[in-house]
């Protein structure tokens, strides 16, 4: 039970969605179904990094959070079945392109993912849907199809990131 009780570094609001789709919130999780929804207190290291790189690359910090949520659910050690790594799920070639040596380091991952996202927005005339599709499927696929590729994964990805983006835009302090 000690693992489920938030420490002072993890104080916050936790939530889970049950089988009927109902949301449950608590500040003291009673099962491992609960996930951190909102931190309390001072900004976390991730919040600080996100804010820094949002400013550096002229991105909305809610957009960076949304990409991280969709890509890794804020797990800096995750590796996808296709080989994407870290918080922002950079493919090794993309990490190299943006100068990231260690994609598992949150600072490097957020730097590289934010830079790449900025490049995709610039490449597609600030069209968020196309930039997100390019982040997921690659810019070549977006150019080939003249928009969001007809890949179910990419279409769902764009939809999911935009949902998180709307959520984070409404409540700026949710991580």
C-alpha positions in Angstrom: 0.0 0.0 0.0 2.9 2.3 0.5 3.6 2.4 -3.2 0.1 3.7 -3.9 0.3 6.5 -1.4 1.6 9.7 -2.9 4.8 11.1 -1.4 5.4 14.8 -1.0 7.0 14.7 -4.5 4.0 13.1 -6.0 1.1 15.0 -4.2 -1.7 15.5 -6.5 -5.0 14.3 -7.9 -5.3 10.8 -9.3 -8.0 9.4 -11.6 -9.1 6.3 -13.5 -11.9 5.5 -15.8 -14.0 2.4 -14.9 -15.5 -0.1 -17.2 -18.7 2.0 -17.6 -16.7 5.0 -18.6 -17.1 6.9 -15.3 -14.3 9.0 -14.0 -13.0 8.5 -10.5 -10.8 11.1 -8.7 -8.8 10.9 -5.5 -5.8 12.4 -3.7 -5.1 9.0 -2.2 -5.2 6.2 -4.7 -6.6 2.9 -3.4 -5.6 0.7 -6.4 -3.1 0.7 -9.2 -5.9 1.7 -11.6 -5.4 5.3 -10.6 -2.9 7.4 -12.6 -1.5 10.8 -11.7 -3.8 13.4 -13.3 -2.7 16.7 -11.8 0.3 17.6 -9.6 0.0 19.9 -6.6 2.5 22.4 -5.5 5.6 23.7 -7.3 6.1 23.0 -11.0 7.7 19.7 -11.7 10.9 19.4 -13.6 8.9 18.3 -16.7 6.7 21.4 -16.4 9.8 23.5 -16.3 11.4 21.8 -19.3 8.2 21.9 -21.3 7.8 25.7 -20.6 11.4 26.3 -21.5 11.3 24.5 -24.9 7.8 25.8 -25.7 9.2 29.3 -25.4 12.5 28.5 -27.2 10.6 27.0 -30.2 7.5 29.2 -30.1 5.1 26.4 -29.3 2.2 26.2 -27.0 3.3 24.3 -24.0 -0.1 22.5 -24.0 0.8 21.1 -27.4 4.1 19.7 -26.2 2.3 18.1 -23.2 -0.3 16.6 -25.6 2.4 15.1 -27.8 4.2 13.7 -24.7 0.9 12.3 -23.3 0.0 10.6 -26.6 3.5 9.4 -27.3 4.7 8.0 -24.0 2.2 8.9 -21.3 5.0 10.8 -19.6 7.2 7.7 -19.3 10.8 8.7 -20.2 12.0 5.1 -20.6 9.4 3.8 -23.0 10.4 2.2 -26.3 7.8 1.6 -29.0 7.6 -1.6 -31.0 8.9 0.4 -34.0 11.9 1.7 -32.0 10.8 5.2 -31.0 12.3 6.2 -27.7 11.7 8.4 -24.7 9.1 11.0 -23.7 8.5 12.3 -27.2 9.1 8.9 -28.9 11.9 10.0 -31.3 13.0 7.5 -33.8 16.8 7.1 -33.8 17.2 8.8 -37.2 15.0 11.7 -36.1 16.9 12.0 -32.8 20.2 12.2 -34.7 18.7 14.8 -37.1 17.8 17.1 -34.2 21.0 16.5 -32.2 19.6 14.2 -29.5 22.2 11.8 -28.2 20.2 10.3 -25.3 16.4 10.2 -26.1 15.8 8.8 -22.6 16.9 12.0 -21.0 13.8 14.1 -20.5 15.6 17.3 -21.3 17.0 16.0 -24.6 13.8 14.3 -25.6 11.7 17.4 -25.0 14.3 19.5 -26.8 14.4 17.2 -29.8 10.7 16.5 -30.0 9.9 20.2 -29.7 12.4 21.2 -32.3 11.1 18.5 -34.7 7.5 19.6 -34.0 8.5 23.2 -34.8 10.1 21.9 -38.1 6.9 20.0 -39.0 4.7 23.0 -38.3 7.0 25.2 -40.5 7.1 22.6 -43.2 3.3 22.4 -43.4 2.5 26.1 -43.2 1.5 25.9 -39.5 -1.2 23.3 -40.3 -1.4 21.5 -37.0 -3.2 18.4 -38.4 -0.5 17.9 -41.1 2.3 18.7 -38.6 1.0 16.1 -36.2 0.5 13.5 -39.0 4.1 14.2 -40.1 5.4 13.8 -36.5 3.7 10.4 -36.4 4.1 9.0 -40.0 6.8 11.2 -41.4 6.7 14.2 -43.6 7.1 12.1 -46.7 3.8 10.3 -46.1 2.0 13.7 -45.5 3.4 15.0 -48.8 2.7 11.8 -50.7 -1.0 11.9 -49.7 -1.4 15.7 -49.7 -2.5 15.7 -46.1 -3.1 13.2 -43.3 -2.2 9.7 -44.7 -4.9 7.1 -44.8 -3.3 5.2 -41.9 -5.7 4.4 -39.1 -2.9 4.8 -36.6 -2.0 8.3 -37.8 -5.6 9.5 -38.1 -6.2 8.3 -34.5 -2.9 9.9 -33.4 -3.9 13.3 -34.7 -7.3 13.1 -33.1 -5.8 11.9 -29.8 -3.2 14.7 -29.6 -5.7 17.3 -30.4 -8.0 16.0 -27.6 -5.1 16.2 -25.1 -4.2 19.6 -26.5 -7.7 20.9 -25.8 -7.7 19.4 -22.3 -4.3 20.9 -21.4 -5.2 24.2 -22.9 -8.3 24.4 -20.6 -6.3 23.5 -17.5 -2.7 24.7 -17.9 -1.4 23.0 -14.7 -2.3 19.4 -15.6 0.7 17.2 -16.3 
